[in-house]
């Protein structure tokens, strides 16, 4: 029993005082013996009763059953399917917490990871990037399941801590048109011959087009194809079909507008396929690109390398500012698509982009020799997947510690690192700061996924001292 509960009769015996929140949106409290308790549904500074469902030697996990003192940051969830009850949707974890408090927690997670995992402290904390908290999700993978006992088809995210699909009528974080489309989609799939063999619908929305990718394990009947066409015409969407892996995705009917998003500040349009990786939140992506390039500060006389360039989300905007750009990605297919986007934008623009090349490399097996072979660049933009950019940072550190390997090669003066995993960012930051000769001059959180525990972030590194080539 906490001391506060013991001394205050308004709190029942066994209640706990919540001290903080972890990245999984669980309240953290301590029992009198020091044992940590993780509490679903509890927020910092609340006094709660807890039902424990898991016990270990050093910690316990449970669910709040009653809130005796409520946090000032607690809000009413904006979705009827959010909660801790059986059947609640597991897509969001923080809807009960004020959005501003969510951002503050994500910023603290970034700072804690940088320090505890990388022993790095940013010299300046960037103001977090925030944006719409509802209707922001333009990409999603929705499970589809025909439930015989209920005589319905369910479409949505999985239930909290379950393999079952949540019974969702709306989803306020999805693109509003798609949220309103969930019930008609359920009716559509229920009426199809192939309802047992269509396990997934993937959403990919551009600025003007909403694409729905139907995963089907068996060929679709002519009647089902006709049903899909009728739905597309009624609701103004594109259907794409996927029979196996992502490479099998094809548009049901040719024609119509191209799936694309714009970066208007740079005059760039980015066509993409619905299974390509693009950012979930287009409003935040536009701000993210703008801030990253402002921090990069590429000049007309400089060469910039964009590592993990994807379709060119950063590469092409950089090419409006720098003198020369190299985009590097691990897939020849993606590199080919990047070249197409480069050519298309050059055709649409009155002024051509700076000389830009793309190359394919296995970026998880980078070596100092390959780094030197790719040439000197004054600035780097690094935007890796969740695994981070360890091999790239390690190669840079090796070149710093072994100048004889460099020859005339010079390390970049500035690196802007965009991350979707604060733990791997912190690991790589430790290498850059402690072994590669850089300072972490700035870092900040990016709220790409409001109401979830996902932490996107950005950090800026600058070379701390002179190089051997200087």
KOLLO-30166 format. One record per residue (C-alpha): x, y, z; residue number from 0. Coordinates in steps of 0.2 Angstrom, whole numbers, plus 2048, in hexadecimal, padded with zeros to 3 digits. Layout:
N
X / Y / Z / NUM
...
//
This chain:
470
800 / 800 / 800 / 0
807 / 811 / 7FC / 1
80A / 81D / 80A / 2
7FE / 829 / 802 / 3
7F0 / 81C / 802 / 4
7F5 / 817 / 814 / 5
7F3 / 829 / 81B / 6
7E4 / 82E / 811 / 7
7D3 / 825 / 814 / 8
7CC / 82A / 803 / 9
7D8 / 81E / 7FB / 10
7D4 / 80B / 7FE / 11
7E1 / 7FF / 804 / 12
7EC / 7F8 / 7F6 / 13
7EA / 807 / 7EB / 14
7FA / 80E / 7E2 / 15
800 / 81F / 7DE / 16
805 / 820 / 7CC / 17
816 / 828 / 7C9 / 18
819 / 828 / 7B6 / 19
814 / 820 / 7A6 / 20
81E / 814 / 79B / 21
81F / 814 / 788 / 22
811 / 807 / 788 / 23
806 / 813 / 790 / 24
806 / 809 / 7A0 / 25
806 / 813 / 7B1 / 26
815 / 80F / 7BC / 27
813 / 80D / 7CF / 28
81D / 805 / 7DD / 29
817 / 7FB / 7EB / 30
81E / 7FE / 7FD / 31
82B / 7F1 / 7FA / 32
832 / 7FA / 7EB / 33
82A / 7EE / 7DE / 34
825 / 7F6 / 7CE / 35
813 / 7F4 / 7C8 / 36
80E / 7F8 / 7B6 / 37
7FC / 7FD / 7B5 / 38
7F2 / 7FE / 7A5 / 39
7E6 / 80C / 7A5 / 40
7EE / 817 / 7B2 / 41
7F6 / 828 / 7B0 / 42
804 / 831 / 7BA / 43
7FE / 839 / 7CA / 44
7EF / 82E / 7CB / 45
7EA / 823 / 7DA / 46
7E3 / 812 / 7D4 / 47
7DE / 801 / 7D9 / 48
7E6 / 7F3 / 7CF / 49
7E2 / 7E2 / 7CA / 50
7F2 / 7D9 / 7C7 / 51
7F3 / 7CC / 7B9 / 52
806 / 7C8 / 7B8 / 53
813 / 7C7 / 7C6 / 54
826 / 7C6 / 7C4 / 55
834 / 7C7 / 7D1 / 56
837 / 7DA / 7CE / 57
827 / 7E0 / 7C7 / 58
814 / 7DD / 7C4 / 59
808 / 7E2 / 7B7 / 60
7F5 / 7E6 / 7B9 / 61
7E7 / 7F0 / 7B4 / 62
7DF / 7FF / 7BD / 63
7CE / 7FA / 7C4 / 64
7CA / 80A / 7CC / 65
7D1 / 81C / 7CB / 66
7D0 / 825 / 7DC / 67
7D9 / 834 / 7D7 / 68
7D9 / 839 / 7C5 / 69
7E6 / 841 / 7BB / 70
7E3 / 853 / 7B4 / 71
7EA / 84C / 7A3 / 72
7DD / 83E / 7A2 / 73
7D0 / 841 / 794 / 74
7C1 / 838 / 78C / 75
7C7 / 82D / 77E / 76
7C2 / 832 / 76D / 77
7BE / 821 / 767 / 78
7B0 / 815 / 76D / 79
7BA / 806 / 76B / 80
7C9 / 80C / 776 / 81
7CA / 805 / 788 / 82
7D1 / 7F7 / 793 / 83
7C1 / 7EC / 792 / 84
7C1 / 7DB / 788 / 85
7BF / 7DE / 776 / 86
7C6 / 7F0 / 776 / 87
7D0 / 7F5 / 767 / 88
7E3 / 7F4 / 76A / 89
7E8 / 800 / 75C / 90
7EA / 80F / 768 / 91
7F1 / 80F / 77A / 92
7F0 / 822 / 77F / 93
7DF / 828 / 77B / 94
7DC / 82B / 78E / 95
7EB / 837 / 78F / 96
7EA / 849 / 789 / 97
7F3 / 84A / 778 / 98
800 / 857 / 77E / 99
804 / 84C / 78D / 100
807 / 83E / 780 / 101
813 / 848 / 777 / 102
81C / 84D / 787 / 103
81E / 83B / 78C / 104
825 / 836 / 77A / 105
832 / 844 / 77C / 106
837 / 83D / 78D / 107
839 / 82C / 786 / 108
844 / 833 / 778 / 109
84F / 83C / 785 / 110
850 / 82D / 791 / 111
855 / 821 / 782 / 112
862 / 82D / 77C / 113
86A / 82E / 78E / 114
867 / 81C / 795 / 115
86B / 813 / 785 / 116
877 / 81E / 77C / 117
87E / 829 / 78A / 118
87A / 838 / 77F / 119
871 / 848 / 784 / 120
86B / 854 / 776 / 121
872 / 866 / 778 / 122
861 / 86D / 772 / 123
84F / 865 / 774 / 124
845 / 868 / 764 / 125
833 / 86D / 766 / 126
829 / 85D / 763 / 127
820 / 85C / 752 / 128
80E / 85A / 754 / 129
7FF / 85A / 749 / 130
7ED / 853 / 747 / 131
7E9 / 846 / 755 / 132
7D9 / 83F / 74C / 133
7D7 / 839 / 73A / 134
7EA / 83A / 737 / 135
7ED / 828 / 732 / 136
7EE / 826 / 720 / 137
7F6 / 815 / 720 / 138
7F0 / 806 / 72A / 139
7EF / 7F3 / 729 / 140
7DE / 7ED / 72E / 141
7DA / 7DB / 732 / 142
7CB / 7D3 / 72A / 143
7C2 / 7C4 / 733 / 144
7B1 / 7BB / 72F / 145
7AA / 7B6 / 740 / 146
79E / 7A8 / 73D / 147
796 / 7A8 / 74E / 148
791 / 7BA / 74D / 149
78D / 7BA / 73A / 150
798 / 7C9 / 737 / 151
7A8 / 7CE / 72F / 152
7B4 / 7D9 / 73A / 153
7C0 / 7E5 / 733 / 154
7CD / 7EF / 73E / 155
7DB / 7EE / 74A / 156
7DE / 7DF / 756 / 157
7D6 / 7E0 / 767 / 158
7E2 / 7E5 / 775 / 159
7EE / 7D7 / 779 / 160
7E4 / 7CB / 76E / 161
7E5 / 7C3 / 75D / 162
7D2 / 7C6 / 75A / 163
7CC / 7D5 / 74F / 164
7C4 / 7E3 / 759 / 165
7B1 / 7E6 / 754 / 166
7B4 / 7F8 / 74E / 167
7A6 / 803 / 746 / 168
7B1 / 812 / 745 / 169
7C4 / 816 / 747 / 170
7C6 / 829 / 74B / 171
7D9 / 828 / 747 / 172
7D7 / 822 / 736 / 173
7D4 / 82D / 726 / 174
7C2 / 833 / 72A / 175
7BB / 82C / 71A / 176
7C2 / 81B / 71E / 177
7BC / 81B / 730 / 178
7AA / 81F / 728 / 179
7AD / 810 / 71C / 180
7B0 / 803 / 729 / 181
79E / 7FD / 72A / 182
79B / 7FD / 717 / 183
7AC / 7F3 / 715 / 184
7A6 / 7E6 / 722 / 185
796 / 7E4 / 718 / 186
79F / 7E3 / 708 / 187
7AB / 7D5 / 70D / 188
79D / 7CC / 716 / 189
794 / 7CB / 705 / 190
7A3 / 7C4 / 6FC / 191
7A6 / 7B2 / 6F6 / 192
7B8 / 7B4 / 6FD / 193
7B4 / 7BB / 70E / 194
7BD / 7AC / 716 / 195
7CD / 7AF / 70C / 196
7CF / 7C2 / 70D / 197
7D9 / 7C5 / 71E / 198
7DF / 7D7 / 71C / 199
7DB / 7E8 / 714 / 200
7E9 / 7F4 / 714 / 201
7E5 / 807 / 713 / 202
7F0 / 813 / 70A / 203
7EA / 825 / 707 / 204
7F2 / 832 / 6FC / 205
7ED / 844 / 6FB / 206
7DF / 841 / 6EF / 207
7DD / 82E / 6EE / 208
7D8 / 820 / 6FB / 209
7DF / 80F / 6F6 / 210
7D9 / 7FF / 6FF / 211
7E4 / 7F0 / 6FC / 212
7DA / 7DF / 6FE / 213
7E5 / 7D0 / 703 / 214
7DD / 7C1 / 6FC / 215
7E3 / 7AF / 6FE / 216
7D9 / 7A8 / 6F0 / 217
7D4 / 7AF / 6DF / 218
7C5 / 7BA / 6E0 / 219
7B5 / 7B6 / 6D7 / 220
7AE / 7C1 / 6C9 / 221
7A0 / 7C5 / 6D4 / 222
7AC / 7CB / 6E2 / 223
7B5 / 7D6 / 6D6 / 224
7A5 / 7DE / 6D0 / 225
7A1 / 7E1 / 6E3 / 226
7B2 / 7E9 / 6E5 / 227
7AF / 7F4 / 6D6 / 228
79E / 7F9 / 6DC / 229
7A5 / 7FE / 6ED / 230
7B3 / 808 / 6E5 / 231
7A7 / 812 / 6DB / 232
79B / 815 / 6E9 / 233
7A9 / 81A / 6F6 / 234
7B6 / 822 / 6EA / 235
7C4 / 817 / 6EE / 236
7D1 / 80C / 6E4 / 237
7D2 / 7FA / 6E7 / 238
7E2 / 7F1 / 6E6 / 239
7E4 / 7DE / 6E7 / 240
7F2 / 7D4 / 6EF / 241
7F2 / 7C1 / 6ED / 242
803 / 7BE / 6F5 / 243
812 / 7CA / 6FA / 244
813 / 7DC / 6F7 / 245
81A / 7DA / 6E6 / 246
809 / 7D2 / 6E0 / 247
7FF / 7E2 / 6E4 / 248
7F5 / 7E8 / 6D4 / 249
7E8 / 7F5 / 6D1 / 250
7D7 / 7ED / 6CE / 251
7D3 / 7F9 / 6C0 / 252
7DF / 804 / 6B7 / 253
7DB / 817 / 6B6 / 254
7D7 / 824 / 6C2 / 255
7E2 / 830 / 6CC / 256
7F4 / 82A / 6D2 / 257
7F7 / 827 / 6E4 / 258
802 / 834 / 6EA / 259
806 / 841 / 6F8 / 260
80E / 852 / 6F6 / 261
81B / 85C / 6FF / 262
815 / 86D / 6F9 / 263
823 / 877 / 702 / 264
82F / 86F / 6F6 / 265
824 / 86D / 6E7 / 266
826 / 85A / 6E8 / 267
819 / 84D / 6E4 / 268
81C / 83B / 6EA / 269
812 / 82D / 6E0 / 270
812 / 81D / 6EA / 271
80A / 80C / 6EA / 272
7FF / 807 / 6F8 / 273
80B / 7FA / 6FF / 274
81A / 806 / 6FE / 275
820 / 80D / 70F / 276
81A / 81F / 711 / 277
817 / 828 / 721 / 278
807 / 825 / 72A / 279
803 / 837 / 72E / 280
805 / 842 / 71F / 281
803 / 853 / 728 / 282
811 / 84E / 734 / 283
81C / 848 / 726 / 284
81B / 859 / 71D / 285
821 / 861 / 72D / 286
82E / 854 / 730 / 287
836 / 856 / 71F / 288
836 / 869 / 721 / 289
83E / 868 / 732 / 290
84A / 85B / 72D / 291
850 / 865 / 71E / 292
851 / 875 / 728 / 293
85C / 86D / 734 / 294
866 / 865 / 727 / 295
869 / 876 / 71F / 296
86F / 86F / 70E / 297
878 / 87C / 703 / 298
878 / 87E / 6F0 / 299
88B / 879 / 6F0 / 300
889 / 869 / 6FC / 301
887 / 857 / 6F8 / 302
87A / 84E / 703 / 303
877 / 83B / 706 / 304
866 / 835 / 70B / 305
868 / 824 / 713 / 306
859 / 818 / 713 / 307
851 / 824 / 706 / 308
842 / 819 / 702 / 309
838 / 821 / 6F4 / 310
841 / 832 / 6F6 / 311
836 / 83A / 704 / 312
845 / 844 / 70A / 313
851 / 842 / 6FA / 314
846 / 84C / 6EE / 315
843 / 85B / 6FA / 316
856 / 85B / 6FE / 317
859 / 85C / 6EB / 318
850 / 86D / 6EB / 319
85D / 874 / 6F6 / 320
86E / 86A / 6F5 / 321
87A / 86A / 6E6 / 322
87A / 857 / 6E5 / 323
871 / 849 / 6ED / 324
873 / 836 / 6EF / 325
865 / 82B / 6F5 / 326
869 / 81A / 6FB / 327
85D / 80C / 6FF / 328
85E / 7F9 / 702 / 329
853 / 7F4 / 6F3 / 330
856 / 7F5 / 6E1 / 331
843 / 7F6 / 6DF / 332
842 / 805 / 6EA / 333
850 / 80D / 6E1 / 334
848 / 80B / 6D1 / 335
838 / 813 / 6D8 / 336
842 / 822 / 6DF / 337
849 / 825 / 6CE / 338
838 / 825 / 6C6 / 339
832 / 832 / 6D3 / 340
841 / 83C / 6D0 / 341
83E / 83C / 6BD / 342
82B / 840 / 6C0 / 343
82F / 84F / 6CB / 344
83C / 856 / 6BF / 345
82F / 855 / 6B1 / 346
822 / 85E / 6BC / 347
82D / 86C / 6C2 / 348
832 / 87C / 6B9 / 349
843 / 87A / 6C1 / 350
84C / 869 / 6C1 / 351
852 / 862 / 6D2 / 352
865 / 861 / 6D6 / 353
86F / 853 / 6CF / 354
868 / 843 / 6D8 / 355
86D / 831 / 6D8 / 356
866 / 822 / 6E0 / 357
870 / 812 / 6E5 / 358
86C / 801 / 6ED / 359
876 / 7FC / 6FC / 360
873 / 7EF / 70A / 361
873 / 7FD / 718 / 362
874 / 7F0 / 726 / 363
885 / 7EA / 720 / 364
88E / 7FB / 71C / 365
8A0 / 7FB / 71E / 366
8AD / 809 / 71F / 367
8B3 / 805 / 70E / 368
8A2 / 806 / 706 / 369
89F / 817 / 70F / 370
8AE / 81E / 708 / 371
8A9 / 817 / 6F7 / 372
899 / 821 / 6F7 / 373
8A3 / 831 / 6F9 / 374
8A4 / 840 / 704 / 375
894 / 849 / 708 / 376
892 / 859 / 713 / 377
881 / 854 / 71A / 378
878 / 843 / 71D / 379
866 / 840 / 720 / 380
863 / 82F / 728 / 381
851 / 827 / 729 / 382
853 / 815 / 72D / 383
846 / 808 / 732 / 384
843 / 802 / 744 / 385
853 / 7F9 / 744 / 386
85D / 809 / 743 / 387
86D / 80D / 739 / 388
87A / 804 / 744 / 389
885 / 7FE / 736 / 390
886 / 80F / 72E / 391
88A / 817 / 73F / 392
897 / 80A / 742 / 393
89F / 80C / 731 / 394
8A0 / 81F / 735 / 395
8A8 / 81C / 746 / 396
8B5 / 810 / 73F / 397
8BA / 81D / 732 / 398
8BB / 82A / 740 / 399
8C6 / 81E / 74B / 400
8D1 / 818 / 73C / 401
8D5 / 828 / 731 / 402
8E0 / 81D / 726 / 403
8D1 / 815 / 71F / 404
8CA / 826 / 719 / 405
8D6 / 82D / 70C / 406
8CE / 83D / 706 / 407
8BD / 838 / 70C / 408
8B5 / 845 / 719 / 409
8A7 / 841 / 725 / 410
897 / 84B / 724 / 411
897 / 85B / 72E / 412
884 / 858 / 733 / 413
879 / 849 / 734 / 414
866 / 84A / 736 / 415
85F / 839 / 73C / 416
84D / 836 / 73B / 417
848 / 827 / 746 / 418
838 / 81C / 749 / 419
840 / 813 / 758 / 420
848 / 81E / 766 / 421
852 / 80E / 76C / 422
85C / 80C / 75C / 423
85E / 81E / 75A / 424
866 / 81F / 76B / 425
871 / 810 / 767 / 426
877 / 818 / 757 / 427
879 / 82A / 75F / 428
884 / 822 / 76C / 429
88F / 81C / 75E / 430
88F / 82C / 755 / 431
893 / 837 / 765 / 432
89F / 82B / 76E / 433
8A8 / 823 / 75F / 434
8A6 / 82D / 74F / 435
8AA / 83F / 755 / 436
898 / 847 / 755 / 437
88E / 851 / 761 / 438
87B / 84F / 763 / 439
876 / 861 / 761 / 440
863 / 85F / 761 / 441
855 / 852 / 763 / 442
843 / 852 / 764 / 443
833 / 847 / 763 / 444
827 / 845 / 754 / 445
815 / 840 / 758 / 446
812 / 836 / 748 / 447
806 / 82A / 750 / 448
7FB / 834 / 75D / 449
7F3 / 829 / 76A / 450
7FF / 81B / 768 / 451
810 / 816 / 770 / 452
81A / 818 / 760 / 453
828 / 825 / 762 / 454
82F / 82E / 752 / 455
83D / 83A / 755 / 456
84B / 844 / 74D / 457
85D / 848 / 752 / 458
86A / 853 / 74B / 459
87D / 84F / 74C / 460
88C / 85A / 748 / 461
89E / 856 / 746 / 462
8A6 / 85B / 756 / 463
8B8 / 85F / 750 / 464
8C4 / 85F / 741 / 465
8C6 / 850 / 736 / 466
8D7 / 849 / 730 / 467
8D3 / 850 / 71E / 468
8D1 / 862 / 726 / 469
//
